[in-house]
Amino acid sequence: MHRSALFGILLPCLFTALGAAGVCLLRGVRPAFSRICAAGAAGIMTAAAIWSLLLPALEACSKAGRLAFLPPLCGIWLGVALMRGADGALRRLRTRAGHGGRGMSGTAMLFFSVTVHNIPEGMAVGAAYAAANAAGGTEAAAFALALGIAIQNLPEGAILSLPLYAGGRSKPRAFLLGALSGMVEPLAAVLTLLLAALLVPLLPCLLGLAAGAMLFVVADALLPEAAQGGRHLQAALLFLLGFSVMMVLDVALH
């Protein structure tokens, strides 16, 4: 693996840790801050799913003619199914905990939720680098994707570490848990990269899978959170701002 690819794969995780370090400077997370971050992240992830994942997947299938959409489409719904399964498992754990069972604590639930939602981001970065390697081109587009995800991971680290500190964890422990939540991203990226290298014909499907997983998180979690309290206009504008940032990064760094 080239150093540039390794740096790109680790970048989102590093920014998550940097955001988690905010526990040393800030006292808490206001709901408005969480909504703003959710809307911006939704825009970034949507643009990344289109430019960095779906368009390369369709291009890789161009020889299939009118059926070029089929492998990416299958990948999208496979990604949706995987994230829906993970989301269903989280909901069952929350229900069990709420009924006094031996469910996970609120802290563990928060950590697990953020970690699960970081998986498709890591998959997306790995799939983007796999696409760059398969096409024999530059890794600029993959790095743009990694940078966009890293930017939206910066506040995510704080959104996790600050509530942990407010819930009674020490600052070092809250920072460590916040940083560890991002470790799943390089692991998912490397796994996707290796899988794509072993199964090159499945690359368009893997790109679609990462895109579908990301879009599911956007539709199921980020947009509803961003629009809480009837702030639909604010959510829409921030979504478009995030979308624009990712589009500029993808074009400017290509």
ZADO-1210 file (C-alpha; in nm, 4 decimals, padded with zeros to 6 digits):
<atoms>
<atom x="00.0000" y="00.0000" z="00.0000" code="MET" pos="1"/>
<atom x="00.1367" y="00.3419" z="-00.0983" code="HIS" pos="2"/>
<atom x="00.2079" y="00.5948" z="00.1749" code="ARG" pos="3"/>
<atom x="-00.0420" y="00.8364" z="00.0235" code="SER" pos="4"/>
<atom x="-00.3153" y="00.5718" z="00.0391" code="ALA" pos="5"/>
<atom x="-00.2245" y="00.4828" z="00.3971" code="LEU" pos="6"/>
<atom x="-00.2405" y="00.8487" z="00.4957" code="PHE" pos="7"/>
<atom x="-00.5793" y="00.8893" z="00.3279" code="GLY" pos="8"/>
<atom x="-00.7161" y="00.5798" z="00.5027" code="ILE" pos="9"/>
<atom x="-00.5969" y="00.7022" z="00.8430" code="LEU" pos="10"/>
<atom x="-00.7044" y="01.0652" z="00.7937" code="LEU" pos="11"/>
<atom x="-01.0724" y="01.0290" z="00.9023" code="PRO" pos="12"/>
<atom x="-00.9646" y="00.8414" z="01.2147" code="CYS" pos="13"/>
<atom x="-00.7082" y="01.1104" z="01.3015" code="LEU" pos="14"/>
<atom x="-00.9691" y="01.3844" z="01.2662" code="PHE" pos="15"/>
<atom x="-01.2079" y="01.1890" z="01.4884" code="THR" pos="16"/>
<atom x="-00.9391" y="01.1779" z="01.7576" code="ALA" pos="17"/>
<atom x="-00.8726" y="01.5486" z="01.7086" code="LEU" pos="18"/>
<atom x="-01.2414" y="01.6229" z="01.7575" code="GLY" pos="19"/>
<atom x="-01.2538" y="01.3987" z="02.0651" code="ALA" pos="20"/>
<atom x="-00.9753" y="01.6104" z="02.2126" code="ALA" pos="21"/>
<atom x="-01.2324" y="01.8898" z="02.2348" code="GLY" pos="22"/>
<atom x="-01.3320" y="01.7347" z="02.5678" code="VAL" pos="23"/>
<atom x="-01.0249" y="01.9092" z="02.7111" code="CYS" pos="24"/>
<atom x="-01.1473" y="02.2532" z="02.5984" code="LEU" pos="25"/>
<atom x="-01.5274" y="02.2430" z="02.5810" code="LEU" pos="26"/>
<atom x="-01.7857" y="02.1756" z="02.8492" code="ARG" pos="27"/>
<atom x="-02.0686" y="02.0216" z="02.6526" code="GLY" pos="28"/>
<atom x="-02.2526" y="01.9801" z="02.3249" code="VAL" pos="29"/>
<atom x="-02.5581" y="02.1931" z="02.2572" code="ARG" pos="30"/>
<atom x="-02.8447" y="02.0369" z="02.0580" code="PRO" pos="31"/>
<atom x="-02.8076" y="02.3071" z="01.7927" code="ALA" pos="32"/>
<atom x="-02.4440" y="02.2070" z="01.7394" code="PHE" pos="33"/>
<atom x="-02.5436" y="01.8435" z="01.6905" code="SER" pos="34"/>
<atom x="-02.8114" y="01.9406" z="01.4365" code="ARG" pos="35"/>
<atom x="-02.5670" y="02.1563" z="01.2403" code="ILE" pos="36"/>
<atom x="-02.3088" y="01.8777" z="01.2303" code="CYS" pos="37"/>
<atom x="-02.5701" y="01.6221" z="01.1236" code="ALA" pos="38"/>
<atom x="-02.6935" y="01.8373" z="00.8339" code="ALA" pos="39"/>
<atom x="-02.3424" y="01.9154" z="00.7083" code="GLY" pos="40"/>
<atom x="-02.2336" y="01.5529" z="00.7397" code="ALA" pos="41"/>
<atom x="-02.5418" y="01.4428" z="00.5450" code="ALA" pos="42"/>
<atom x="-02.4489" y="01.6730" z="00.2562" code="GLY" pos="43"/>
<atom x="-02.0864" y="01.5584" z="00.2531" code="ILE" pos="44"/>
<atom x="-02.1804" y="01.1907" z="00.2601" code="MET" pos="45"/>
<atom x="-02.4407" y="01.2299" z="-00.0143" code="THR" pos="46"/>
<atom x="-02.1964" y="01.4052" z="-00.2474" code="ALA" pos="47"/>
<atom x="-01.9283" y="01.1489" z="-00.1652" code="ALA" pos="48"/>
<atom x="-02.1662" y="00.8636" z="-00.2431" code="ALA" pos="49"/>
<atom x="-02.2395" y="01.0130" z="-00.5856" code="ILE" pos="50"/>
<atom x="-01.9047" y="01.1453" z="-00.7084" code="TRP" pos="51"/>
<atom x="-01.6582" y="00.9149" z="-00.5359" code="SER" pos="52"/>
<atom x="-01.8539" y="00.5882" z="-00.5379" code="LEU" pos="53"/>
<atom x="-02.1523" y="00.5617" z="-00.7719" code="LEU" pos="54"/>
<atom x="-02.0057" y="00.7423" z="-01.0735" code="LEU" pos="55"/>
<atom x="-01.6843" y="00.5322" z="-01.0672" code="PRO" pos="56"/>
<atom x="-01.8977" y="00.2188" z="-01.0233" code="ALA" pos="57"/>
<atom x="-02.1083" y="00.3060" z="-01.3280" code="LEU" pos="58"/>
<atom x="-01.7968" y="00.3894" z="-01.5279" code="GLU" pos="59"/>
<atom x="-01.6432" y="00.0524" z="-01.4395" code="ALA" pos="60"/>
<atom x="-01.9577" y="-00.1170" z="-01.5745" code="CYS" pos="61"/>
<atom x="-01.9802" y="00.0919" z="-01.8901" code="SER" pos="62"/>
<atom x="-01.9145" y="-00.2090" z="-02.1143" code="LYS" pos="63"/>
<atom x="-02.2398" y="-00.3628" z="-01.9924" code="ALA" pos="64"/>
<atom x="-02.4350" y="-00.0992" z="-02.1849" code="GLY" pos="65"/>
<atom x="-02.7883" y="-00.0459" z="-02.0614" code="ARG" pos="66"/>
<atom x="-02.7331" y="-00.2911" z="-01.7758" code="LEU" pos="67"/>
<atom x="-02.4421" y="-00.0902" z="-01.6346" code="ALA" pos="68"/>
<atom x="-02.6618" y="00.0156" z="-01.3464" code="PHE" pos="69"/>
<atom x="-02.7181" y="-00.3405" z="-01.2218" code="LEU" pos="70"/>
<atom x="-02.3996" y="-00.4152" z="-01.0169" code="PRO" pos="71"/>
<atom x="-02.3980" y="-00.0748" z="-00.8415" code="PRO" pos="72"/>
<atom x="-02.7725" y="-00.1010" z="-00.7783" code="LEU" pos="73"/>
<atom x="-02.7339" y="-00.4451" z="-00.6223" code="CYS" pos="74"/>
<atom x="-02.4510" y="-00.3062" z="-00.4113" code="GLY" pos="75"/>
<atom x="-02.6631" y="-00.0134" z="-00.2941" code="ILE" pos="76"/>
<atom x="-02.9396" y="-00.2355" z="-00.1628" code="TRP" pos="77"/>
<atom x="-02.6919" y="-00.4767" z="-00.0070" code="LEU" pos="78"/>
<atom x="-02.5405" y="-00.1816" z="00.1790" code="GLY" pos="79"/>
<atom x="-02.8871" y="-00.0694" z="00.2862" code="VAL" pos="80"/>
<atom x="-02.9666" y="-00.4209" z="00.4097" code="ALA" pos="81"/>
<atom x="-02.6439" y="-00.4403" z="00.6101" code="LEU" pos="82"/>
<atom x="-02.6975" y="-00.1041" z="00.7776" code="MET" pos="83"/>
<atom x="-03.0653" y="-00.1802" z="00.8368" code="ARG" pos="84"/>
<atom x="-02.9622" y="-00.4989" z="01.0134" code="GLY" pos="85"/>
<atom x="-02.7111" y="-00.3119" z="01.2280" code="ALA" pos="86"/>
<atom x="-02.9678" y="-00.0434" z="01.3035" code="ASP" pos="87"/>
<atom x="-03.2256" y="-00.3054" z="01.3998" code="GLY" pos="88"/>
<atom x="-02.9774" y="-00.4674" z="01.6372" code="ALA" pos="89"/>
<atom x="-02.9150" y="-00.1291" z="01.8021" code="LEU" pos="90"/>
<atom x="-03.2883" y="-00.0689" z="01.8436" code="ARG" pos="91"/>
<atom x="-03.3338" y="-00.4086" z="02.0091" code="ARG" pos="92"/>
<atom x="-03.0472" y="-00.3376" z="02.2479" code="LEU" pos="93"/>
<atom x="-03.2012" y="-00.0010" z="02.3402" code="ARG" pos="94"/>
<atom x="-03.5386" y="-00.1647" z="02.4015" code="THR" pos="95"/>
<atom x="-03.3845" y="-00.4350" z="02.6147" code="ARG" pos="96"/>
<atom x="-03.1926" y="-00.1801" z="02.8197" code="ALA" pos="97"/>
<atom x="-03.5067" y="00.0299" z="02.8643" code="GLY" pos="98"/>
<atom x="-03.6983" y="-00.2666" z="03.0063" code="HIS" pos="99"/>
<atom x="-03.4435" y="-00.3366" z="03.2759" code="GLY" pos="100"/>
<atom x="-03.2739" y="-00.6260" z="03.1034" code="GLY" pos="101"/>
<atom x="-02.9040" y="-00.6782" z="03.0895" code="ARG" pos="102"/>
<atom x="-02.8748" y="-00.4393" z="02.8009" code="GLY" pos="103"/>
<atom x="-02.5877" y="-00.2097" z="02.7281" code="MET" pos="104"/>
<atom x="-02.5392" y="00.1027" z="02.9367" code="SER" pos="105"/>
<atom x="-02.6202" y="00.4396" z="02.7866" code="GLY" pos="106"/>
<atom x="-02.2494" y="00.5125" z="02.7448" code="THR" pos="107"/>
<atom x="-02.1838" y="00.1822" z="02.5704" code="ALA" pos="108"/>
<atom x="-02.4903" y="00.2332" z="02.3514" code="MET" pos="109"/>
<atom x="-02.3703" y="00.5769" z="02.2412" code="LEU" pos="110"/>
<atom x="-02.0232" y="00.4441" z="02.1646" code="PHE" pos="111"/>
<atom x="-02.1600" y="00.1447" z="01.9737" code="PHE" pos="112"/>
<atom x="-02.4034" y="00.3591" z="01.7730" code="SER" pos="113"/>
<atom x="-02.1344" y="00.6027" z="01.6577" code="VAL" pos="114"/>
<atom x="-01.8938" y="00.3183" z="01.5820" code="THR" pos="115"/>
<atom x="-02.1479" y="00.1317" z="01.3674" code="VAL" pos="116"/>
<atom x="-02.2293" y="00.4464" z="01.1712" code="HIS" pos="117"/>
<atom x="-01.8568" y="00.4982" z="01.1063" code="ASN" pos="118"/>
<atom x="-01.8292" y="00.1640" z="00.9256" code="ILE" pos="119"/>
<atom x="-01.9763" y="00.2772" z="00.5891" code="PRO" pos="120"/>
<atom x="-01.7438" y="00.5783" z="00.5897" code="GLU" pos="121"/>
<atom x="-01.4418" y="00.3492" z="00.6183" code="GLY" pos="122"/>
<atom x="-01.5840" y="00.1212" z="00.3519" code="MET" pos="123"/>
<atom x="-01.6289" y="00.4204" z="00.1228" code="ALA" pos="124"/>
<atom x="-01.2654" y="00.5278" z="00.1575" code="VAL" pos="125"/>
<atom x="-01.1398" y="00.1743" z="00.0973" code="GLY" pos="126"/>
<atom x="-01.3649" y="00.1314" z="-00.2057" code="ALA" pos="127"/>
<atom x="-01.2509" y="00.4654" z="-00.3494" code="ALA" pos="128"/>
<atom x="-00.8840" y="00.3694" z="-00.3230" code="TYR" pos="129"/>
<atom x="-00.9632" y="00.0274" z="-00.4694" code="ALA" pos="130"/>
<atom x="-01.1318" y="00.1980" z="-00.7650" code="ALA" pos="131"/>
<atom x="-00.8292" y="00.4234" z="-00.8156" code="ALA" pos="132"/>
<atom x="-00.5960" y="00.1219" z="-00.8161" code="ASN" pos="133"/>
<atom x="-00.8161" y="-00.0804" z="-01.0508" code="ALA" pos="134"/>
<atom x="-00.8434" y="00.2046" z="-01.2997" code="ALA" pos="135"/>
<atom x="-00.4705" y="00.2654" z="-01.2897" code="GLY" pos="136"/>
<atom x="-00.5325" y="00.6330" z="-01.2242" code="GLY" pos="137"/>
<atom x="-00.4401" y="00.8765" z="-00.9521" code="THR" pos="138"/>
<atom x="-00.5641" y="00.8584" z="-00.5949" code="GLU" pos="139"/>
<atom x="-00.6709" y="01.2240" z="-00.5889" code="ALA" pos="140"/>
<atom x="-01.0433" y="01.1464" z="-00.5940" code="ALA" pos="141"/>
<atom x="-01.0049" y="00.8917" z="-00.3146" code="ALA" pos="142"/>
<atom x="-00.8091" y="01.1429" z="-00.1072" code="PHE" pos="143"/>
<atom x="-01.0795" y="01.4043" z="-00.1648" code="ALA" pos="144"/>
<atom x="-01.3334" y="01.1582" z="-00.0270" code="LEU" pos="145"/>
<atom x="-01.1119" y="01.0807" z="00.2736" code="ALA" pos="146"/>
<atom x="-01.0623" y="01.4520" z="00.3396" code="LEU" pos="147"/>
<atom x="-01.4352" y="01.5239" z="00.3164" code="GLY" pos="148"/>
<atom x="-01.5171" y="01.2468" z="00.5624" code="ILE" pos="149"/>
<atom x="-01.2354" y="01.3645" z="00.7900" code="ALA" pos="150"/>
<atom x="-01.3802" y="01.7173" z="00.7984" code="ILE" pos="151"/>
<atom x="-01.7208" y="01.5923" z="00.9087" code="GLN" pos="152"/>
<atom x="-01.5555" y="01.3558" z="01.1611" code="ASN" pos="153"/>
<atom x="-01.3993" y="01.6498" z="01.3443" code="LEU" pos="154"/>
<atom x="-01.7189" y="01.7518" z="01.5277" code="PRO" pos="155"/>
<atom x="-01.8306" y="01.3874" z="01.5536" code="GLU" pos="156"/>
<atom x="-01.5422" y="01.3115" z="01.7876" code="GLY" pos="157"/>
<atom x="-01.6520" y="01.5924" z="02.0179" code="ALA" pos="158"/>
<atom x="-02.0179" y="01.4875" z="01.9965" code="ILE" pos="159"/>
<atom x="-01.9181" y="01.1520" z="02.1448" code="LEU" pos="160"/>
<atom x="-01.6468" y="01.2474" z="02.3956" code="SER" pos="161"/>
<atom x="-01.8290" y="01.5426" z="02.5553" code="LEU" pos="162"/>
<atom x="-02.1453" y="01.3482" z="02.6551" code="PRO" pos="163"/>
<atom x="-01.9216" y="01.0728" z="02.7912" code="LEU" pos="164"/>
<atom x="-01.7445" y="01.3272" z="03.0108" code="TYR" pos="165"/>
<atom x="-02.0758" y="01.4792" z="03.1179" code="ALA" pos="166"/>
<atom x="-02.1953" y="01.1288" z="03.2086" code="GLY" pos="167"/>
<atom x="-01.9179" y="01.0809" z="03.4616" code="GLY" pos="168"/>
<atom x="-01.6214" y="00.9580" z="03.2603" code="ARG" pos="169"/>
<atom x="-01.2850" y="01.1219" z="03.3183" code="SER" pos="170"/>
<atom x="-01.1513" y="01.3468" z="03.0420" code="LYS" pos="171"/>
<atom x="-00.8765" y="01.0997" z="02.9389" code="PRO" pos="172"/>
<atom x="-01.1272" y="00.8115" z="02.9244" code="ARG" pos="173"/>
<atom x="-01.3843" y="01.0199" z="02.7348" code="ALA" pos="174"/>
<atom x="-01.1165" y="01.1221" z="02.4848" code="PHE" pos="175"/>
<atom x="-00.9963" y="00.7626" z="02.4452" code="LEU" pos="176"/>
<atom x="-01.3469" y="00.6299" z="02.3771" code="LEU" pos="177"/>
<atom x="-01.4157" y="00.9133" z="02.1329" code="GLY" pos="178"/>
<atom x="-01.0929" y="00.8421" z="01.9474" code="ALA" pos="179"/>
<atom x="-01.1491" y="00.4652" z="01.9481" code="LEU" pos="180"/>
<atom x="-01.4875" y="00.5085" z="01.7791" code="SER" pos="181"/>
<atom x="-01.3005" y="00.6233" z="01.4696" code="GLY" pos="182"/>
<atom x="-01.0666" y="00.3226" z="01.4612" code="MET" pos="183"/>
<atom x="-01.3321" y="00.1170" z="01.2854" code="VAL" pos="184"/>
<atom x="-01.2941" y="00.3392" z="00.9774" code="GLU" pos="185"/>
<atom x="-00.9376" y="00.2404" z="00.8760" code="PRO" pos="186"/>
<atom x="-01.0179" y="-00.1223" z="00.9600" code="LEU" pos="187"/>
<atom x="-01.3253" y="-00.1155" z="00.7339" code="ALA" pos="188"/>
<atom x="-01.1253" y="00.0673" z="00.4652" code="ALA" pos="189"/>
<atom x="-00.8425" y="-00.1886" z="00.4629" code="VAL" pos="190"/>
<atom x="-01.0873" y="-00.4804" z="00.4639" code="LEU" pos="191"/>
<atom x="-01.2783" y="-00.3329" z="00.1680" code="THR" pos="192"/>
<atom x="-00.9533" y="-00.2591" z="-00.0153" code="LEU" pos="193"/>
<atom x="-00.8285" y="-00.6163" z="00.0311" code="LEU" pos="194"/>
<atom x="-01.1632" y="-00.7651" z="-00.0679" code="LEU" pos="195"/>
<atom x="-01.1720" y="-00.5532" z="-00.3834" code="ALA" pos="196"/>
<atom x="-00.8176" y="-00.6590" z="-00.4719" code="ALA" pos="197"/>
<atom x="-00.9118" y="-01.0273" z="-00.4375" code="LEU" pos="198"/>
<atom x="-01.2450" y="-00.9928" z="-00.6178" code="LEU" pos="199"/>
<atom x="-01.1821" y="-00.7286" z="-00.8832" code="VAL" pos="200"/>
<atom x="-01.5036" y="-00.8044" z="-01.0812" code="PRO" pos="201"/>
<atom x="-01.7043" y="-00.7226" z="-00.7675" code="LEU" pos="202"/>
<atom x="-01.5563" y="-00.3731" z="-00.7351" code="LEU" pos="203"/>
<atom x="-01.8645" y="-00.1931" z="-00.8814" code="PRO" pos="204"/>
<atom x="-02.0842" y="-00.3834" z="-00.6375" code="CYS" pos="205"/>
<atom x="-01.8540" y="-00.2915" z="-00.3465" code="LEU" pos="206"/>
<atom x="-01.8618" y="00.0741" z="-00.4490" code="LEU" pos="207"/>
<atom x="-02.2413" y="00.0581" z="-00.4585" code="GLY" pos="208"/>
<atom x="-02.2472" y="-00.1170" z="-00.1208" code="LEU" pos="209"/>
<atom x="-02.0455" y="00.1602" z="00.0422" code="ALA" pos="210"/>
<atom x="-02.2670" y="00.4227" z="-00.1228" code="ALA" pos="211"/>
<atom x="-02.5865" y="00.2488" z="-00.0134" code="GLY" pos="212"/>
<atom x="-02.4631" y="00.2185" z="00.3447" code="ALA" pos="213"/>
<atom x="-02.3727" y="00.5876" z="00.3555" code="MET" pos="214"/>
<atom x="-02.7021" y="00.6988" z="00.2028" code="LEU" pos="215"/>
<atom x="-02.8948" y="00.4862" z="00.4507" code="PHE" pos="216"/>
<atom x="-02.7196" y="00.6596" z="00.7409" code="VAL" pos="217"/>
<atom x="-02.8005" y="00.9970" z="00.5829" code="VAL" pos="218"/>
<atom x="-03.1702" y="00.9192" z="00.5350" code="ALA" pos="219"/>
<atom x="-03.2267" y="00.7204" z="00.8532" code="ASP" pos="220"/>
<atom x="-03.0197" y="00.9135" z="01.1081" code="ALA" pos="221"/>
<atom x="-02.8595" y="01.2386" z="00.9959" code="LEU" pos="222"/>
<atom x="-03.1437" y="01.4184" z="00.8185" code="LEU" pos="223"/>
<atom x="-03.4072" y="01.3419" z="01.0865" code="PRO" pos="224"/>
<atom x="-03.1672" y="01.4673" z="01.3535" code="GLU" pos="225"/>
<atom x="-03.0842" y="01.7794" z="01.1532" code="ALA" pos="226"/>
<atom x="-03.4535" y="01.8691" z="01.1116" code="ALA" pos="227"/>
<atom x="-03.5493" y="01.8261" z="01.4775" code="GLN" pos="228"/>
<atom x="-03.7553" y="02.1096" z="01.6191" code="GLY" pos="229"/>
<atom x="-03.8989" y="02.1976" z="01.2783" code="GLY" pos="230"/>
<atom x="-03.5721" y="02.3504" z="01.1545" code="ARG" pos="231"/>
<atom x="-03.6205" y="02.2185" z="00.8014" code="HIS" pos="232"/>
<atom x="-03.4884" y="02.5257" z="00.6183" code="LEU" pos="233"/>
<atom x="-03.1738" y="02.5383" z="00.8288" code="GLN" pos="234"/>
<atom x="-03.1198" y="02.1655" z="00.7760" code="ALA" pos="235"/>
<atom x="-03.1686" y="02.2000" z="00.3997" code="ALA" pos="236"/>
<atom x="-02.9229" y="02.4893" z="00.3700" code="LEU" pos="237"/>
<atom x="-02.6577" y="02.3170" z="00.5806" code="LEU" pos="238"/>
<atom x="-02.7083" y="01.9952" z="00.3849" code="PHE" pos="239"/>
<atom x="-02.6462" y="02.1842" z="00.0603" code="LEU" pos="240"/>
<atom x="-02.3413" y="02.3538" z="00.2142" code="LEU" pos="241"/>
<atom x="-02.1923" y="02.0174" z="00.3051" code="GLY" pos="242"/>
<atom x="-02.2794" y="01.8836" z="-00.0399" code="PHE" pos="243"/>
<atom x="-02.1073" y="02.1831" z="-00.2012" code="SER" pos="244"/>
<atom x="-01.7924" y="02.1416" z="00.0105" code="VAL" pos="245"/>
<atom x="-01.7587" y="01.7781" z="-00.0924" code="MET" pos="246"/>
<atom x="-01.8230" y="01.8608" z="-00.4578" code="MET" pos="247"/>
<atom x="-01.5539" y="02.1305" z="-00.4549" code="VAL" pos="248"/>
<atom x="-01.3061" y="01.8973" z="-00.2864" code="LEU" pos="249"/>
<atom x="-01.3721" y="01.6204" z="-00.5371" code="ASP" pos="250"/>
<atom x="-01.3283" y="01.8477" z="-00.8391" code="VAL" pos="251"/>
<atom x="-01.0436" y="02.0613" z="-00.7052" code="ALA" pos="252"/>
<atom x="-00.8315" y="01.7668" z="-00.5862" code="LEU" pos="253"/>
<atom x="-00.9012" y="01.5365" z="-00.8799" code="HIS" pos="254"/>
</atoms>
